[in-house]
Amino acid sequence: MKTFRVAVAASGLGHVSRGIEAWAQDLGHALASRGVDTLLCKAAGNPENEHERVIGCWTRESPQARRLVRRLPQFLGWRLGLGSGYGVEQTTFAWNLLGLLRRERIDLLHVQDPQLALLVQRANRLGLVRTRSILAHGTEEPLDFQRRITYLQHLAPWHLEESRAAGVYKPTWTAIPNFIDTERFAPRDAKTESKALALRSELDIPPSALVVLSVSAIKQHHKRIDYVLREFAAVRRKRPDLPVWLVIAGGWEQDTDELIRYGERCVGDRVRFLVRFPRASMPELYRAADLFVLASLKEMMPIALLEATSSGLPSLVNQHPVMQWMIGAGGRAIDMATEGSLAAELQPLLADDALRRQLGQQAREHCIANFSEDAVVEQILAYYEQILSPAPQAAAALAAST
């Protein structure tokens, strides 16, 4: 097959820290390192290497985006995809991205921003660009939206089966997970011990402390950071002798400041909030921790959970099929919709060093076997080739692969 050109894009890359942006950055670099003709497109910052491009837009927190959302009638704003700051960001990013896709003659655009994928798909159908867009579905879009997407990458087999059961599945869809650089996100060892301890010192956490880490957007809805705080406070009340600290790292949201104040009230000086913690330092943060917690009840396939398992951290997650699949035998899946369940599971794990080590080793082995960069990127490249292969062979191959 002839060579092809790929663009990986995220409208938040360069100014937002979420799983979407981490995914885009990792995929862009992984493709480029394998010799794939790739451009990584972001909305802010400066190009850090030759395959990066900065595409201007009205970012979600910009005065222009806020002004437009305020001035447009609500029904019209949502109909045009401009009903929120994020919608304005994706739309203005897409408008400027189309020029690059035309100039660079890009064959495939791979994104996790749903509106961006749909807008480029429409431009392709109108003949404005040759580019076919792939949506890696990580934002819990409803089935009515999913059925509008031609090329959709579900991030877990469970999501693909859900679409089959609902009758919206297409033979051009597939299931390929997110991946993680298991060498970069690796457990603490003799070489990395000093950096992990230095980070603890910066956070004013004793070297011998037990550290519970939660990484996600710092918000109440979906990520349920308030639940994590309450459950940790319950552990502290029942086991005040445990030298345990809670670290919450993630992007800023509208209720972040309120959650920080709430955490300081109910947990006191045993909680550390790391807002917009730089991703370059995330491997050290995982290595400075002893246990990972993710309290959301449903996820598409969170990058943070892959980072934690790759780093050899035992993980506590909700008993949802996708998260159970992600941790394998490397943690516990419990009913996090129930008050007290997380605290009840935290106590014995914090008190049992040998069990944490065993679960952490199993977590890393499972991650390497199923979600390593080499294994997953090969699946992505095969999907690209199937999309660009002449029909009807491509449809048949895609149907067989899923």
C-alpha positions as CSV (number, residue, x, y, z in Angstrom):
1,M,0.0,0.0,0.0
2,K,1.2,3.6,-0.7
3,T,2.3,5.8,2.2
4,F,-0.2,8.0,3.8
5,R,-0.2,11.3,5.9
6,V,-1.7,11.4,9.3
7,A,-2.7,14.4,11.5
8,V,-3.3,13.8,15.2
9,A,-5.1,16.8,16.8
10,A,-6.5,18.1,20.1
11,S,-8.0,21.5,20.5
12,G,-7.0,21.6,24.2
13,L,-3.4,20.5,23.6
14,G,-1.0,23.2,24.9
15,H,-3.4,24.8,27.4
16,V,-5.5,22.0,29.0
17,S,-4.3,18.9,31.0
18,R,-6.7,16.0,30.3
19,G,-6.6,12.5,29.1
20,I,-7.5,13.7,25.6
21,E,-4.5,15.9,25.3
22,A,-2.2,13.2,26.8
23,W,-3.6,10.7,24.3
24,A,-3.0,13.0,21.3
25,Q,0.6,13.9,22.3
26,D,1.5,10.3,22.9
27,L,-0.1,9.0,19.7
28,G,1.5,11.8,17.6
29,H,5.0,11.1,18.9
30,A,4.5,7.3,18.7
31,L,3.5,7.5,15.0
32,A,6.3,9.9,14.2
33,S,8.9,7.7,15.9
34,R,7.8,4.8,13.7
35,G,8.5,6.7,10.6
36,V,4.8,7.5,9.8
37,D,4.3,10.9,8.1
38,T,2.6,12.6,11.0
39,L,1.6,16.1,12.1
40,L,0.6,16.7,15.8
41,C,-1.7,19.7,15.9
42,K,-2.3,21.7,19.0
43,A,-4.0,25.0,19.9
44,A,-1.5,26.7,22.1
45,G,2.2,26.9,23.0
46,N,5.1,26.5,20.6
47,P,6.1,23.6,18.4
48,E,8.5,21.4,20.4
49,N,9.7,19.4,17.4
50,E,9.5,19.3,13.6
51,H,6.2,17.3,13.4
52,E,4.2,19.7,15.7
53,R,2.0,22.5,14.4
54,V,0.1,25.2,16.4
55,I,-3.4,25.9,15.1
56,G,-5.0,29.1,16.4
57,C,-8.5,29.1,17.9
58,W,-10.7,30.7,20.5
59,T,-9.8,28.6,23.5
60,R,-12.6,27.6,25.9
61,E,-11.6,30.1,28.6
62,S,-10.8,33.0,26.2
63,P,-12.8,36.2,26.4
64,Q,-13.9,35.7,22.7
65,A,-15.4,32.3,23.5
66,R,-17.1,33.4,26.6
67,R,-18.6,36.5,24.9
68,L,-19.9,34.4,22.0
69,V,-21.6,31.8,24.3
70,R,-23.2,34.7,26.2
71,R,-24.5,36.5,23.2
72,L,-25.9,33.6,21.1
73,P,-29.4,32.4,22.0
74,Q,-29.1,29.1,23.8
75,F,-31.1,27.1,21.3
76,L,-29.0,28.5,18.4
77,G,-25.7,28.1,20.2
78,W,-26.2,24.4,20.8
79,R,-27.5,23.8,17.3
80,L,-24.4,25.4,15.8
81,G,-22.1,23.6,18.2
82,L,-21.3,26.9,19.9
83,G,-23.3,26.4,23.1
84,S,-20.2,26.1,25.4
85,G,-16.6,27.3,25.6
86,Y,-15.4,23.8,24.6
87,G,-17.8,23.9,21.6
88,V,-16.5,27.3,20.4
89,E,-12.9,26.0,20.9
90,Q,-13.5,22.9,18.7
91,T,-15.3,24.8,16.0
92,T,-12.8,27.6,15.6
93,F,-9.9,25.1,15.8
94,A,-11.6,23.0,13.1
95,W,-12.0,26.0,10.8
96,N,-8.3,26.8,11.0
97,L,-7.3,23.1,10.9
98,L,-9.1,22.6,7.5
99,G,-6.5,24.9,5.8
100,L,-3.7,22.8,7.1
101,L,-5.4,19.6,6.1
102,R,-5.8,20.9,2.5
103,R,-2.3,22.3,2.2
104,E,-0.5,19.3,3.7
105,R,-2.8,16.8,1.8
106,I,-3.5,14.9,5.0
107,D,-5.2,11.5,4.4
108,L,-6.4,10.7,8.0
109,L,-7.2,12.9,11.0
110,H,-7.3,11.1,14.3
111,V,-8.9,12.9,17.3
112,Q,-10.8,12.5,20.5
113,D,-12.6,15.9,20.3
114,P,-16.1,14.7,19.0
115,Q,-17.2,17.9,17.4
116,L,-13.9,18.3,15.6
117,A,-14.2,14.8,14.1
118,L,-17.7,15.6,12.9
119,L,-16.9,18.9,11.4
120,V,-13.9,17.5,9.4
121,Q,-16.1,14.5,8.3
122,R,-18.6,17.0,6.9
123,A,-15.9,18.9,5.1
124,N,-14.7,15.7,3.5
125,R,-18.2,14.9,2.3
126,L,-18.5,18.4,0.8
127,G,-15.2,17.9,-1.0
128,L,-13.4,20.6,0.9
129,V,-10.7,18.2,2.2
130,R,-9.5,14.7,1.2
131,T,-9.0,13.9,4.9
132,R,-11.1,11.2,6.5
133,S,-11.5,11.7,10.3
134,I,-11.4,9.0,13.0
135,L,-13.0,9.7,16.4
136,A,-11.4,7.8,19.2
137,H,-14.4,7.8,21.4
138,G,-13.3,8.9,24.9
139,T,-15.9,11.5,25.8
140,E,-19.1,9.4,26.4
141,E,-21.0,10.8,23.5
142,P,-24.6,9.5,23.2
143,L,-25.5,6.8,20.7
144,D,-27.4,9.3,18.5
145,F,-24.1,11.2,18.1
146,Q,-22.0,8.0,17.6
147,R,-24.2,6.8,14.7
148,R,-23.2,10.0,12.8
149,I,-19.5,9.1,12.8
150,T,-18.2,7.0,9.9
151,Y,-14.9,5.9,11.4
152,L,-15.1,5.4,15.2
153,Q,-12.5,3.8,17.4
154,H,-14.1,2.5,20.6
155,L,-11.5,2.3,23.4
156,A,-12.7,-1.0,24.9
157,P,-14.5,-4.1,23.6
158,W,-17.3,-3.4,26.0
159,H,-18.2,-0.1,24.3
160,L,-18.2,-1.8,20.9
161,E,-20.5,-4.5,22.1
162,E,-22.8,-1.8,23.7
163,S,-23.1,-0.2,20.2
164,R,-24.0,-3.6,18.7
165,A,-26.6,-4.3,21.3
166,A,-28.2,-0.8,20.6
167,G,-28.2,-1.5,16.8
168,V,-26.0,1.5,15.8
169,Y,-22.8,-0.5,15.0
170,K,-21.1,0.1,11.7
171,P,-18.6,-2.2,10.0
172,T,-16.2,0.7,9.7
173,W,-15.9,0.9,13.5
174,T,-13.3,-0.9,15.6
175,A,-12.2,-1.4,19.2
176,I,-8.6,-0.5,20.0
177,P,-7.5,0.6,23.5
178,N,-5.5,3.5,24.6
179,F,-1.8,2.8,25.1
180,I,1.0,3.8,27.5
181,D,4.7,4.1,27.3
182,T,5.5,1.4,29.9
183,E,9.2,2.4,30.0
184,R,8.5,6.0,30.9
185,F,5.8,5.1,33.4
186,A,7.6,2.4,35.4
187,P,7.7,1.5,39.1
188,R,10.1,3.2,41.5
189,D,13.5,1.5,41.6
190,A,17.0,2.3,42.9
191,K,17.6,4.8,40.0
192,T,14.3,6.7,40.5
193,E,14.1,6.5,44.3
194,S,15.8,9.9,44.9
195,K,13.4,11.8,42.5
196,A,10.4,10.2,44.2
197,L,11.6,11.2,47.6
198,A,12.5,14.7,46.4
199,L,9.0,15.2,45.1
200,R,7.6,14.0,48.5
201,S,9.8,16.5,50.2
202,E,8.5,19.3,47.9
203,L,5.0,18.3,48.9
204,D,5.9,18.2,52.6
205,I,5.1,14.5,52.8
206,P,7.4,12.3,55.0
207,P,9.6,9.7,53.1
208,S,8.0,6.8,55.1
209,A,4.4,8.0,54.6
210,L,1.7,6.1,52.7
211,V,0.5,8.1,49.7
212,V,-2.9,7.6,48.1
213,L,-3.0,9.2,44.7
214,S,-6.0,10.2,42.5
215,V,-5.4,11.7,39.1
216,S,-8.3,13.3,37.2
217,A,-10.0,16.5,36.5
218,I,-10.6,18.0,39.9
219,K,-14.3,18.2,39.9
220,Q,-17.4,16.8,41.6
221,H,-19.5,15.6,38.7
222,H,-18.2,12.4,37.0
223,K,-14.8,12.3,38.7
224,R,-16.4,12.5,42.2
225,I,-13.4,14.1,44.0
226,D,-15.7,15.0,46.9
227,Y,-16.4,11.2,47.4
228,V,-12.6,10.5,47.5
229,L,-12.2,13.2,50.1
230,R,-15.0,11.9,52.3
231,E,-13.8,8.3,52.1
232,F,-10.2,9.3,52.9
233,A,-11.4,11.4,55.9
234,A,-13.3,8.3,57.1
235,V,-10.1,6.3,57.0
236,R,-8.3,8.9,59.0
237,R,-11.0,8.9,61.7
238,K,-10.9,5.1,62.0
239,R,-7.1,4.7,61.7
240,P,-5.5,7.9,63.0
241,D,-2.3,5.9,63.5
242,L,-1.8,5.3,59.8
243,P,0.8,7.8,58.3
244,V,-1.3,8.3,55.2
245,W,-1.5,11.3,52.9
246,L,-3.9,12.0,50.0
247,V,-2.6,13.6,46.7
248,I,-5.1,14.8,44.1
249,A,-3.7,15.9,40.8
250,G,-5.5,17.1,37.7
251,G,-6.8,19.9,35.6
252,W,-8.7,23.0,36.9
253,E,-12.5,22.9,36.6
254,Q,-15.2,25.4,37.7
255,D,-15.7,23.7,41.0
256,T,-12.0,23.0,41.7
257,D,-11.5,25.9,44.1
258,E,-14.6,24.9,46.1
259,L,-13.4,21.3,46.3
260,I,-10.0,22.4,47.5
261,R,-11.7,24.3,50.4
262,Y,-13.9,21.3,51.1
263,G,-10.8,19.0,51.2
264,E,-9.0,21.3,53.6
265,R,-12.0,21.3,55.9
266,C,-12.6,17.5,56.0
267,V,-9.1,16.2,55.6
268,G,-6.9,19.0,57.0
269,D,-3.2,19.0,56.4
270,R,-3.2,15.4,55.0
271,V,-4.3,16.4,51.5
272,R,-2.3,17.9,48.7
273,F,-4.0,19.4,45.6
274,L,-1.8,19.6,42.5
275,V,-3.7,21.7,40.0
276,R,-2.4,21.6,36.4
277,F,0.5,19.5,37.5
278,P,2.9,19.2,34.5
279,R,2.6,16.0,32.6
280,A,6.3,15.8,32.1
281,S,6.6,15.2,35.9
282,M,3.7,12.7,36.1
283,P,6.0,9.5,36.1
284,E,7.7,10.8,39.3
285,L,4.3,11.5,40.9
286,Y,3.1,8.0,40.4
287,R,6.5,6.7,41.7
288,A,6.0,8.8,44.8
289,A,2.6,7.1,45.5
290,D,1.7,3.7,47.1
291,L,-1.9,3.3,45.9
292,F,-4.2,4.7,43.2
293,V,-7.9,5.6,43.4
294,L,-10.3,6.5,40.6
295,A,-13.8,7.2,41.9
296,S,-15.7,7.8,38.7
297,L,-18.5,5.3,38.2
298,K,-18.0,5.0,34.4
299,E,-15.1,5.7,32.1
300,M,-14.4,5.2,28.4
301,M,-10.7,4.3,29.1
302,P,-8.9,6.8,31.3
303,I,-5.2,7.4,30.5
304,A,-4.5,8.1,34.3
305,L,-5.5,4.5,35.1
306,L,-3.1,3.2,32.5
307,E,-0.3,5.4,33.9
308,A,-1.0,4.1,37.4
309,T,-1.0,0.4,36.5
310,S,2.1,0.8,34.3
311,S,3.8,2.4,37.2
312,G,3.0,-0.6,39.3
313,L,0.4,0.9,41.6
314,P,-2.5,-1.2,42.9
315,S,-5.7,0.5,41.9
316,L,-9.1,0.9,43.4
317,V,-11.9,1.5,40.9
318,N,-15.6,1.2,40.5
319,Q,-16.9,-2.2,39.4
320,H,-17.5,-1.2,35.8
321,P,-16.5,-3.7,33.1
322,V,-14.1,-1.3,31.4
323,M,-12.2,-0.4,34.5
324,Q,-12.2,-4.1,35.7
325,W,-10.7,-5.0,32.3
326,M,-8.0,-2.3,32.6
327,I,-6.7,-3.3,36.0
328,G,-6.9,-7.1,35.6
329,A,-5.7,-8.7,38.8
330,G,-3.8,-5.5,39.8
331,G,-6.3,-4.0,42.2
332,R,-9.9,-4.1,43.4
333,A,-13.2,-3.2,41.7
334,I,-15.7,-2.1,44.3
335,D,-19.1,-0.5,44.5
336,M,-18.1,3.2,44.6
337,A,-21.7,4.4,44.4
338,T,-22.0,3.4,48.1
339,E,-20.7,5.6,50.8
340,G,-18.1,3.8,52.9
341,S,-17.1,1.2,50.4
342,L,-13.9,2.9,49.4
343,A,-12.9,3.6,53.0
344,A,-13.5,-0.1,53.8
345,E,-11.2,-1.2,51.0
346,L,-8.5,1.4,51.7
347,Q,-7.9,0.4,55.3
348,P,-6.7,-3.2,54.8
349,L,-4.6,-2.2,51.7
350,L,-2.9,0.6,53.4
351,A,-2.0,-1.7,56.3
352,D,-0.7,-4.6,54.2
353,D,2.6,-3.7,52.4
354,A,3.0,-7.2,50.9
355,L,-0.5,-7.2,49.4
356,R,0.1,-3.8,47.8
357,R,3.4,-5.0,46.3
358,Q,1.7,-8.2,44.9
359,L,-1.2,-6.2,43.4
360,G,1.2,-3.6,42.0
361,Q,3.3,-6.2,40.2
362,Q,0.2,-7.9,38.7
363,A,-1.1,-4.4,37.6
364,R,2.1,-3.7,35.7
365,E,2.3,-7.2,34.1
366,H,-1.3,-6.8,32.9
367,C,-0.7,-3.4,31.5
368,I,2.4,-4.4,29.6
369,A,0.7,-7.5,28.1
370,N,-2.4,-5.6,27.0
371,F,-1.8,-1.8,26.7
372,S,1.9,-1.3,25.8
373,E,2.7,1.1,23.0
374,D,4.1,-1.4,20.6
375,A,1.0,-3.7,20.7
376,V,-1.6,-1.0,20.4
377,V,0.1,1.3,17.8
378,E,0.3,-1.7,15.5
379,Q,-3.4,-2.1,15.8
380,I,-4.0,1.6,15.0
381,L,-1.7,1.4,11.9
382,A,-3.7,-1.7,10.7
383,Y,-6.9,0.3,11.1
384,Y,-5.5,3.2,9.1
385,E,-4.5,0.9,6.2
386,Q,-8.0,-0.7,6.2
387,I,-9.7,2.7,6.0
388,L,-7.6,3.8,3.1
389,S,-7.8,0.4,1.3
390,P,-10.1,0.3,-1.8
391,A,-13.7,-0.7,-1.1
392,P,-15.3,-3.2,-0.7
393,Q,-12.3,-5.0,0.6
394,A,-11.8,-2.4,3.3
395,A,-15.3,-2.8,4.7
396,A,-14.9,-6.5,4.8
397,A,-11.6,-6.3,6.6
398,L,-12.9,-3.8,9.1
399,A,-15.9,-6.0,9.8
400,A,-13.6,-9.0,10.3
401,S,-11.3,-7.1,12.6
402,T,-14.1,-6.0,15.0
